């Protein structure tokens, strides 16, 4: 009976255990379901917030979406209204396809694609009509040979023409439409009767679609590519001005620079300022190309120098490379102590402020389409540059090391560096204790307080002998390199010297930016600067024009 009792107890315990495990399985199964339900409940709110944010960033996106919807509704009437459908027929669908493909965000892009599509269709239809007229009374076999030869020759020639830089830049879409339309009409004419009538109807529907697109782009709340290029240039100048000033202020900030290294790129205002400049090459070229297709709505109806904006953008990118290097000084491994940086804080901040002031003045002159102030390159910038030069000359010992102090201990300093490296390597290879003792030394190396470490040349000789006997392969030892660098007497001043040199380089490249802006004002006939007229500059909202350019996925 005893075994039965124990068996029953074991069965009960097993059943209880199975019940507990079943509860665990149920809990594990319900957690993903709960997470999925929570995400599903929050999805409508997330979609609504995204839609609101995109429209708030640039309200023109909402207007463009409404314009596309209205254009599609108008061309759909060709199908929906019986009288229009009887006059055009099944080819009315080409008008809908034309609106979907041609209607772009800006008027220049719509004009470029619309005229390319119209010219390509017209030229292809004309050639197809000519071929049909030539082979109309020919034998069927001869007709097939002639059509095949024409398709081969024109297809190869049109494809080869697409490699021409000017054609590829301005008329590539038109050549594609020409190839598509010509092959559809010519090849189908071999077996389909009245194919020329179909081509005529298709041309009419495409013309209707292009006309509706041009109407929406040019007359109803138009968005000009030239205006986008103009405003983006202003924003790039302002972004560079803010980046330089913020970079210098952060370098001389009292807080630890290591805290800024953990900051992501999206949270870094300095990175955002010069990123828009570095990524603007293709965008500037595209907007300048589309702006050249737009009507001349300037005061004197002259050809506006949009390509000069592209040249100014190229000079700004070269200027931005220096700002990137300046920003990199905030994240270097070896940092100059605050006591050293404080000696050059005032002249550096003053110089960056003057550079930022000049860039902001250039941005305001382009925004208001007027020439720059004659006092743009005033004595303040040169005085700030001279102050920085004087501050550097007043501290020769920081940049010249032991040689600048008049001592002949250059060889002794070099020997101490090598001996220090040898001692560290020997302690790291001998025992695990050396590795444990190296950790507090790493913390000391962070503060770069290595002047108290002493050793002799015997440790160096012993370390060299061990390496020769063991025949170890040569490897890069970054820790030893760091020790050797930080042990130099003038190494703490090297980052500061690099930072000051880059700051002076921005002043040198600033002259090139000023020259391009002055050239733009001369070519665009900007109005003269009026010192008596008060200019009120309002900060424009930053709009990412790249997001307004929807991708094109080819032709029909």
ABEGO torsion letter per residue (X at the ends): XAAAAAAAAAAAAAAAAAAAAAAAAAAAAAAAAAAAAAAAAAAAAAAAAAAAAAAAABAAAAAAAAAAAAAAAAAAAAAABAAAAAAAEAAAAAAAAAAAAABBABAAAAAAAAAAAAAAAAAAAAAAAAAAAAAAABBAAAAAAAAAAAAAAAAAAAAAAAABAAAAAAAAAAAAAAAAAAAAAAAAAAABBGAAAAAAAAAAAAAAAAAAAAAAAAABGBBBAAAAAAAAAAAAAAAAAAAAAAAAAAAABABBAAAAAABBAAABAAAAAAAAAAAAAAAAAAAAAAAAABBBABAAGBBBBAAAAAAAAAAAAAAAAAAAAAAAAAABABBBBAAAAAAAAAAAAAAAAAAAAAAAAAAAAAAAGBBBBAAABBAAAAAAAAAAAAAAAABAAAAAEAAAAGBAAAAAAAAAAAAAAAAAAAAAAABAAAAAAAAAAAAAAAAGBAAABBBBAAAAAAAAAAAAAAGBBBBBBAAAAAAAAAABAAAAAAAAAAAAAAAAAAAAAAAAAAAAAAAAAAAAGBBBBBAABBBBBBBBBBBBAAAABBBBAEBX
